[in-house]
Amino acid sequence: MAAVEGSGGHEESSLNALSARVPLCTEGMMIRGRWRISRQIGMGAFGEIYVAQNTTTREPVAIKVEPANDKKQALRAEVAIMRKLQGCPCVCQFISCGRQGNINYLVMELLGENLSDLRKKQARGSFSMATVCRLGCEMVQALQAVHEMGVMHRDVKPSNFVLGGRYKASQDPSLANKLYIIDFGLSRKYVGPDGEIKPPRPNAGFRGTARYASVNSHQCKELSPRDDLWSVFYMMVEFATGTLPWRNQRDRDKVGEIKQKYMTGKKLTEGLPSEFEQFMAYLQTLDYYSKPDYTLIHNLFHGLLMRIMGLPPNMDAATVKEQLPLYDWESRRKVVPSLHSVDGRASGPGTGAGTGAYTPRDAAHKKKEKRRSTKRNRSTEGGVGSTDGSDRKIDGSLMEDTPASDGKKTDEDKHQKSKEGESGDDDDGGKRFCSKRACTLL
């Protein structure tokens, strides 16, 4: 949901209040005689999100609601942005909105899991470098489409990028892993009617989520497209390494101070391929009025992906698409070589190219696996065992037709995450939500 735009901190009392709040909708409740509420899947300080079903077509949808007497009227702003962006193929489809009784509601299509949940399902809490590169390219392209329509997202984070999921796949199988950007509660039109960037306000306040917000946001400066890209950069570092230096810091101001220290030197990109350092260096050259070179950023990580796959950088797109490794959450089908010492450096934790790839930090584990594999080979008649770990199973693969591990919630209970994107550590259940998961639905 929309976020508090003023200052705020980590308050246990606010979380307890959210948990104890009486839901705005109940199971079986009808919205405009058309959509029947199935269950609540998330809540924030200004509203709640539910999965519902169109009683005529039987199609599932996601519905955000807020109190009709809420002073913020956050859904109205989000609806305006979503309607403006409906021409973007990477934006969630708007279906309907309105007021019923004591609630305002927003109906949108149901999508798949978010990147935050998918990362946490991985055995090491990180993605392979091939998956990081592919996601980086898609996120940059999605933001480019949004920015070119004059809109800043201002709360770019893993839980606001979701896959198409099974319902999209039922329309077109290629959409199952297509990346969509959601939750425009903090978004703003940064281009005026004349097509020029609006002048920055002297004190715009903090916007975003503390873990992924740019230093400019921490300094309460007006945000521009470069700041959405800074959030992508932080996300990619976390995807590749499984963490960020300020991950466990709850104080928003302290997070900003730590980020400022990492603006110089190479500490944040240490152990990662040189493309990360180049990405960061490029972002540092941009000012408020700069138009980012999205193609440059895309080509950086597309080139890295080609090196991981051992393919020439100028190979035609159709051939490359046929040879792309699967995303880490897909069922293992093929493994590509690990990115080991590209540019003379180690690739960092969790940066192997395929689901079975290992990094230098896995050396001890790899040796152990090799010894075990050798023993299996000796005891198996005519068997051929793997000694490089390429047949190792990775936890967290996405099995859309399989119930969730707890036996209670299926992947259908995860969808566009309602958030109070003002500040916090949302991907660890931090400042804005009760313990109930409010991520993405499938």
C-alpha positions as CSV (number, residue, x, y, z in Angstrom):
1,M,0.0,0.0,0.0
2,A,1.0,3.6,-0.1
3,A,3.7,4.7,2.3
4,V,4.0,7.3,5.1
5,E,5.9,10.1,3.5
6,G,7.2,11.7,6.6
7,S,9.8,10.4,9.0
8,G,9.3,7.1,10.8
9,G,11.1,4.4,12.6
10,H,10.8,0.8,13.7
11,E,8.0,0.8,16.2
12,E,6.9,-2.5,17.7
13,S,3.7,-0.9,18.9
14,S,2.7,0.0,15.4
15,L,3.3,-3.6,14.3
16,N,1.2,-4.9,17.1
17,A,-1.6,-2.5,16.2
18,L,-1.6,-3.8,12.7
19,S,-1.9,-7.3,13.9
20,A,-4.8,-6.5,16.1
21,R,-6.7,-4.4,13.6
22,V,-10.1,-5.6,12.5
23,P,-9.9,-6.5,8.8
24,L,-11.6,-4.2,6.4
25,C,-13.0,-7.1,4.4
26,T,-14.2,-10.6,5.4
27,E,-14.1,-13.9,3.5
28,G,-17.0,-14.2,1.1
29,M,-17.6,-10.5,1.0
30,M,-18.6,-9.2,-2.4
31,I,-17.1,-6.1,-4.0
32,R,-19.5,-4.4,-6.4
33,G,-21.4,-7.7,-6.7
34,R,-18.6,-8.9,-9.0
35,W,-15.6,-10.0,-6.9
36,R,-15.8,-12.4,-3.9
37,I,-13.1,-12.0,-1.3
38,S,-11.2,-15.2,-0.6
39,R,-8.5,-14.3,2.0
40,Q,-6.3,-11.5,3.2
41,I,-2.7,-11.8,2.2
42,G,-1.2,-8.6,3.7
43,M,-1.7,-5.4,5.5
44,G,0.0,-2.1,6.1
45,A,-0.6,1.1,8.0
46,F,-3.0,2.5,5.3
47,G,-4.7,-0.6,4.0
48,E,-4.9,-4.2,3.2
49,I,-4.6,-6.6,0.2
50,Y,-6.8,-9.6,-0.6
51,V,-7.1,-12.3,-3.2
52,A,-10.5,-12.5,-4.7
53,Q,-12.3,-14.1,-7.6
54,N,-14.5,-12.8,-10.4
55,T,-17.7,-14.6,-9.8
56,T,-18.6,-14.5,-13.6
57,T,-15.3,-15.4,-15.2
58,R,-13.8,-17.3,-12.2
59,E,-10.6,-15.4,-12.8
60,P,-8.6,-14.6,-9.6
61,V,-7.6,-11.0,-8.9
62,A,-5.8,-9.0,-6.3
63,I,-7.7,-6.2,-4.4
64,K,-6.2,-3.4,-2.4
65,V,-8.5,-1.6,0.1
66,E,-8.1,1.3,2.4
67,P,-10.6,3.1,4.8
68,A,-12.8,5.5,2.8
69,N,-12.2,8.1,5.5
70,D,-8.4,7.9,5.4
71,K,-6.8,11.3,5.2
72,K,-4.1,10.2,2.9
73,Q,-6.4,8.6,0.2
74,A,-3.3,6.8,-1.1
75,L,-5.2,4.5,-3.5
76,R,-6.4,7.5,-5.5
77,A,-2.8,8.5,-6.3
78,E,-1.8,4.9,-7.1
79,V,-4.8,4.5,-9.4
80,A,-3.8,7.6,-11.3
81,I,-0.3,6.4,-11.8
82,M,-1.4,2.8,-12.8
83,R,-3.8,4.2,-15.4
84,K,-1.1,6.4,-16.9
85,L,1.3,3.4,-17.1
86,Q,-1.1,0.9,-18.7
87,G,0.7,1.1,-22.0
88,C,3.8,-0.4,-20.3
89,P,4.1,-4.2,-20.8
90,C,6.0,-4.6,-17.5
91,V,3.2,-2.9,-15.4
92,C,0.5,-4.9,-13.6
93,Q,-2.9,-4.6,-15.3
94,F,-5.4,-2.2,-13.8
95,I,-8.9,-3.7,-13.7
96,S,-11.2,-1.4,-11.6
97,C,-11.4,0.9,-8.6
98,G,-14.1,2.7,-6.6
99,R,-15.7,3.1,-3.2
100,Q,-18.0,0.7,-1.5
101,G,-19.4,1.4,2.0
102,N,-16.5,2.3,4.2
103,I,-13.7,1.3,1.9
104,N,-11.9,2.4,-1.3
105,Y,-10.7,-0.5,-3.5
106,L,-8.3,-1.1,-6.3
107,V,-8.7,-4.3,-8.4
108,M,-5.7,-5.6,-10.4
109,E,-4.5,-8.8,-12.1
110,L,-3.0,-11.5,-10.0
111,L,0.7,-12.1,-10.6
112,G,3.4,-14.5,-9.4
113,E,6.1,-14.6,-6.7
114,N,8.3,-11.6,-5.9
115,L,12.1,-11.6,-6.2
116,S,12.6,-11.2,-2.4
117,D,10.8,-14.5,-1.7
118,L,12.6,-16.2,-4.5
119,R,16.0,-15.2,-3.3
120,K,15.3,-16.3,0.2
121,K,14.3,-19.8,-1.1
122,Q,17.8,-20.3,-2.6
123,A,20.1,-22.5,-0.6
124,R,22.6,-19.7,0.1
125,G,20.2,-16.9,0.1
126,S,21.6,-15.5,-3.2
127,F,21.2,-16.0,-6.9
128,S,23.7,-17.3,-9.4
129,M,25.5,-14.7,-11.4
130,A,23.6,-15.7,-14.5
131,T,20.3,-15.1,-12.8
132,V,21.5,-11.8,-11.4
133,C,22.5,-10.6,-14.8
134,R,19.2,-11.6,-16.4
135,L,17.2,-10.0,-13.6
136,G,19.4,-6.8,-13.8
137,C,18.7,-6.5,-17.5
138,E,15.0,-6.9,-17.1
139,M,14.7,-4.5,-14.1
140,V,16.6,-1.8,-16.0
141,Q,14.3,-2.3,-19.1
142,A,11.2,-2.2,-16.9
143,L,12.3,1.1,-15.2
144,Q,13.2,2.6,-18.5
145,A,9.7,2.0,-19.8
146,V,8.2,3.6,-16.6
147,H,10.6,6.6,-16.7
148,E,10.0,7.2,-20.4
149,M,6.3,7.8,-19.5
150,G,7.4,10.5,-17.0
151,V,7.0,8.5,-13.8
152,M,9.4,7.8,-11.0
153,H,8.7,4.6,-9.0
154,R,10.6,5.8,-5.8
155,D,10.3,2.5,-4.0
156,V,12.3,0.0,-6.1
157,K,13.0,-3.2,-4.1
158,P,12.8,-6.9,-4.6
159,S,9.3,-7.4,-3.3
160,N,8.0,-4.9,-5.9
161,F,9.3,-7.0,-8.8
162,V,7.1,-10.1,-9.5
163,L,6.9,-12.9,-12.0
164,G,4.0,-13.4,-14.3
165,G,3.2,-16.7,-12.5
166,R,0.8,-19.5,-13.5
167,Y,-2.1,-17.2,-14.4
168,K,-0.1,-15.3,-16.9
169,A,1.4,-18.6,-18.1
170,S,-2.1,-19.9,-18.8
171,Q,-2.4,-17.0,-21.4
172,D,1.1,-17.4,-22.7
173,P,3.7,-19.8,-21.3
174,S,6.5,-17.4,-22.0
175,L,5.0,-15.0,-19.5
176,A,5.5,-17.3,-16.5
177,N,9.0,-15.8,-15.8
178,K,8.4,-12.3,-17.2
179,L,9.2,-9.6,-14.7
180,Y,6.6,-7.0,-13.7
181,I,6.9,-4.0,-11.5
182,I,4.2,-3.3,-9.0
183,D,3.1,-1.0,-6.2
184,F,3.0,2.6,-7.3
185,G,1.9,4.1,-4.0
186,L,5.0,6.3,-3.7
187,S,5.4,7.0,-7.4
188,R,5.5,10.6,-8.8
189,K,5.3,12.2,-12.1
190,Y,8.6,13.9,-12.5
191,V,8.0,15.4,-15.9
192,G,5.8,18.4,-16.4
193,P,3.2,19.1,-19.2
194,D,6.0,20.7,-21.3
195,G,8.0,17.4,-21.2
196,E,10.7,18.9,-19.1
197,I,11.9,17.5,-15.7
198,K,10.2,19.4,-12.9
199,P,12.6,21.6,-10.8
200,P,13.7,19.8,-7.6
201,R,12.1,20.9,-4.3
202,P,14.5,22.1,-1.6
203,N,13.3,19.4,0.9
204,A,11.4,16.5,-0.6
205,G,11.5,14.3,2.4
206,F,12.5,10.6,2.5
207,R,10.9,8.3,0.0
208,G,11.4,4.5,-0.4
209,T,12.6,1.6,1.7
210,A,15.6,2.2,3.8
211,R,17.6,-0.8,2.7
212,Y,17.4,0.0,-1.0
213,A,16.8,3.8,-1.1
214,S,19.5,6.0,-2.6
215,V,21.7,8.3,-0.6
216,N,19.8,11.2,-2.1
217,S,16.6,9.9,-0.5
218,H,18.3,9.6,2.9
219,Q,19.4,13.3,2.5
220,C,15.7,14.2,1.7
221,K,16.6,15.4,-1.8
222,E,14.3,15.3,-4.7
223,L,14.6,12.0,-6.5
224,S,15.0,11.4,-10.3
225,P,15.5,8.3,-12.5
226,R,19.1,7.8,-11.3
227,D,17.7,7.1,-7.8
228,D,15.6,4.2,-9.0
229,L,18.7,2.8,-10.7
230,W,20.7,3.1,-7.4
231,S,18.1,0.9,-5.8
232,V,18.6,-1.6,-8.7
233,F,22.3,-1.5,-8.0
234,Y,21.8,-2.3,-4.3
235,M,19.4,-5.1,-5.2
236,M,21.9,-6.7,-7.6
237,V,24.6,-6.6,-5.0
238,E,22.2,-8.3,-2.5
239,F,21.1,-10.8,-5.1
240,A,24.7,-11.8,-5.8
241,T,26.1,-11.9,-2.3
242,G,22.9,-12.6,-0.2
243,T,23.4,-9.4,1.9
244,L,24.1,-5.7,2.2
245,P,26.5,-4.1,4.8
246,W,23.5,-2.2,6.4
247,R,21.1,-5.1,6.3
248,N,20.7,-5.5,10.1
249,Q,20.7,-1.7,10.8
250,R,17.2,-0.6,11.9
251,D,17.8,3.1,12.2
252,R,17.2,4.8,8.8
253,D,19.7,7.6,9.5
254,K,22.4,5.1,10.3
255,V,21.6,3.2,7.1
256,G,22.2,6.4,5.2
257,E,25.5,7.0,7.0
258,I,26.7,3.5,6.1
259,K,25.7,3.9,2.5
260,Q,27.6,7.2,2.3
261,K,30.8,5.5,3.5
262,Y,30.4,2.9,0.7
263,M,30.1,5.6,-2.0
264,T,33.9,5.8,-2.2
265,G,36.3,2.9,-2.8
266,K,35.4,-0.6,-3.9
267,K,34.2,-2.2,-0.7
268,L,30.7,-2.7,-1.8
269,T,31.7,-4.4,-5.1
270,E,34.6,-6.4,-3.7
271,G,34.7,-9.9,-5.0
272,L,32.1,-9.2,-7.7
273,P,32.8,-8.9,-11.4
274,S,34.1,-5.6,-12.6
275,E,30.7,-4.7,-14.2
276,F,29.3,-4.0,-10.7
277,E,32.0,-1.5,-10.1
278,Q,31.4,0.1,-13.5
279,F,27.7,0.3,-12.8
280,M,28.3,2.1,-9.6
281,A,30.9,4.5,-11.1
282,Y,28.4,5.4,-13.9
283,L,25.6,6.1,-11.4
284,Q,27.9,8.5,-9.6
285,T,28.3,10.6,-12.7
286,L,24.5,11.3,-12.9
287,D,22.9,14.4,-11.5
288,Y,19.2,15.2,-11.0
289,Y,18.6,16.3,-14.6
290,S,20.6,13.5,-16.2
291,K,18.9,11.0,-18.5
292,P,20.4,7.6,-17.7
293,D,21.9,5.5,-20.5
294,Y,19.8,2.4,-19.9
295,T,21.4,0.7,-22.9
296,L,24.8,1.1,-21.4
297,I,23.7,-0.5,-18.1
298,H,21.9,-3.3,-19.9
299,N,24.9,-4.0,-22.1
300,L,27.2,-4.2,-19.1
301,F,25.3,-7.2,-17.6
302,H,24.3,-8.7,-20.9
303,G,28.0,-8.8,-21.8
304,L,28.8,-10.4,-18.4
305,L,26.1,-13.0,-19.1
306,M,27.6,-13.8,-22.5
307,R,31.1,-14.3,-20.8
308,I,29.5,-16.6,-18.2
309,M,27.9,-18.7,-21.0
310,G,31.1,-18.6,-23.1
311,L,29.3,-17.0,-26.0
312,P,30.5,-14.1,-28.2
313,P,28.9,-10.8,-27.2
314,N,27.6,-10.1,-30.7
315,M,25.6,-13.3,-31.0
316,D,22.1,-12.7,-32.4
317,A,19.3,-12.4,-29.8
318,A,17.4,-15.5,-31.0
319,T,20.3,-17.8,-30.6
320,V,21.2,-16.4,-27.2
321,K,17.6,-16.9,-26.0
322,E,17.7,-20.6,-27.0
323,Q,20.9,-21.1,-24.9
324,L,20.0,-19.0,-21.8
325,P,20.4,-20.9,-18.6
326,L,17.3,-21.4,-16.5
327,Y,16.6,-19.0,-13.6
328,D,17.6,-20.4,-10.3
329,W,14.0,-21.1,-9.2
330,E,13.2,-23.1,-12.3
331,S,13.6,-26.9,-12.4
332,R,17.2,-27.8,-13.2
333,R,17.6,-28.5,-16.8
334,K,21.1,-27.4,-17.8
335,V,24.2,-26.0,-16.1
336,V,26.6,-23.5,-17.5
337,P,30.2,-23.0,-16.3
338,S,30.8,-21.1,-13.1
339,L,32.1,-17.5,-13.4
340,H,35.4,-18.1,-11.8
341,S,38.1,-15.4,-11.9
342,V,36.6,-13.5,-14.8
343,D,38.8,-10.4,-15.1
344,G,41.3,-12.1,-12.8
345,R,39.0,-11.9,-9.7
346,A,36.7,-14.2,-7.9
347,S,33.1,-14.0,-8.6
348,G,31.9,-13.7,-5.0
349,P,29.4,-15.7,-3.0
350,G,26.5,-17.2,-4.8
351,T,27.6,-16.0,-8.2
352,G,28.0,-19.3,-10.1
353,A,26.3,-19.1,-13.4
354,G,24.1,-22.2,-13.1
355,T,22.2,-23.9,-10.3
356,G,25.0,-26.3,-9.9
357,A,27.9,-23.9,-10.2
358,Y,30.4,-23.3,-7.3
359,T,32.4,-20.3,-6.3
360,P,35.9,-20.1,-4.8
361,R,34.3,-19.8,-1.3
362,D,32.7,-23.2,-1.8
363,A,36.1,-25.0,-2.1
364,A,35.9,-27.0,1.2
365,H,32.3,-28.1,0.4
366,K,33.3,-29.0,-3.1
367,K,36.1,-31.2,-1.9
368,K,33.8,-33.0,0.5
369,E,31.3,-33.5,-2.3
370,K,34.0,-34.9,-4.5
371,R,35.1,-37.4,-1.9
372,R,31.5,-38.5,-1.4
373,S,31.0,-38.8,-5.1
374,T,34.2,-40.9,-5.5
375,K,32.9,-43.3,-2.9
376,R,29.6,-43.6,-4.7
377,N,31.4,-44.3,-8.0
378,R,33.4,-47.1,-6.4
379,S,30.3,-48.7,-4.9
380,T,28.2,-48.5,-8.0
381,E,28.5,-50.9,-10.9
382,G,28.9,-49.0,-14.2
383,G,27.6,-45.8,-12.6
384,V,29.0,-42.4,-13.5
385,G,28.9,-39.9,-10.6
386,S,29.4,-36.2,-10.6
387,T,32.6,-34.9,-8.9
388,D,32.0,-31.2,-9.6
389,G,28.8,-30.8,-7.8
390,S,26.8,-30.1,-10.9
391,D,24.1,-32.6,-10.0
392,R,23.5,-31.0,-6.6
393,K,19.9,-30.0,-6.0
394,I,19.2,-26.5,-5.0
395,D,16.4,-25.8,-2.5
396,G,13.7,-23.2,-3.4
397,S,12.9,-24.2,-7.0
398,L,9.5,-22.9,-8.0
399,M,7.0,-25.7,-8.3
400,E,3.8,-23.8,-9.1
401,D,1.5,-26.8,-8.9
402,T,2.9,-28.0,-5.6
403,P,1.5,-26.9,-2.2
404,A,3.8,-24.8,0.0
405,S,6.0,-26.6,2.4
406,D,3.9,-25.6,5.5
407,G,0.9,-27.4,4.1
408,K,-1.4,-24.5,4.7
409,K,-0.6,-21.8,2.2
410,T,0.0,-22.3,-1.5
411,D,1.8,-20.1,-3.8
412,E,-1.5,-18.5,-4.6
413,D,-1.2,-16.7,-1.3
414,K,1.6,-14.6,-2.6
415,H,1.2,-11.6,-4.9
416,Q,1.6,-7.8,-5.2
417,K,2.9,-6.9,-1.8
418,S,1.1,-4.2,0.1
419,K,3.7,-2.0,1.7
420,E,4.2,1.2,3.6
421,G,7.3,2.1,1.6
422,E,8.4,5.0,3.7
423,S,11.4,3.5,5.4
424,G,12.4,0.1,6.7
425,D,13.6,-3.4,6.0
426,D,10.5,-4.8,4.4
427,D,12.1,-7.9,3.0
428,D,12.8,-9.2,6.5
429,G,9.4,-8.3,7.9
430,G,10.8,-5.1,9.4
431,K,9.2,-1.8,9.9
432,R,6.0,-1.7,8.0
433,F,4.2,-5.0,8.4
434,C,2.9,-7.4,10.8
435,S,4.3,-11.0,10.7
436,K,1.7,-12.0,8.2
437,R,3.3,-12.3,4.8
438,A,2.2,-9.5,2.4
439,C,4.3,-10.3,-0.6
440,T,3.2,-11.6,-3.9
441,L,0.4,-14.0,-5.0
442,L,0.7,-16.6,-7.6
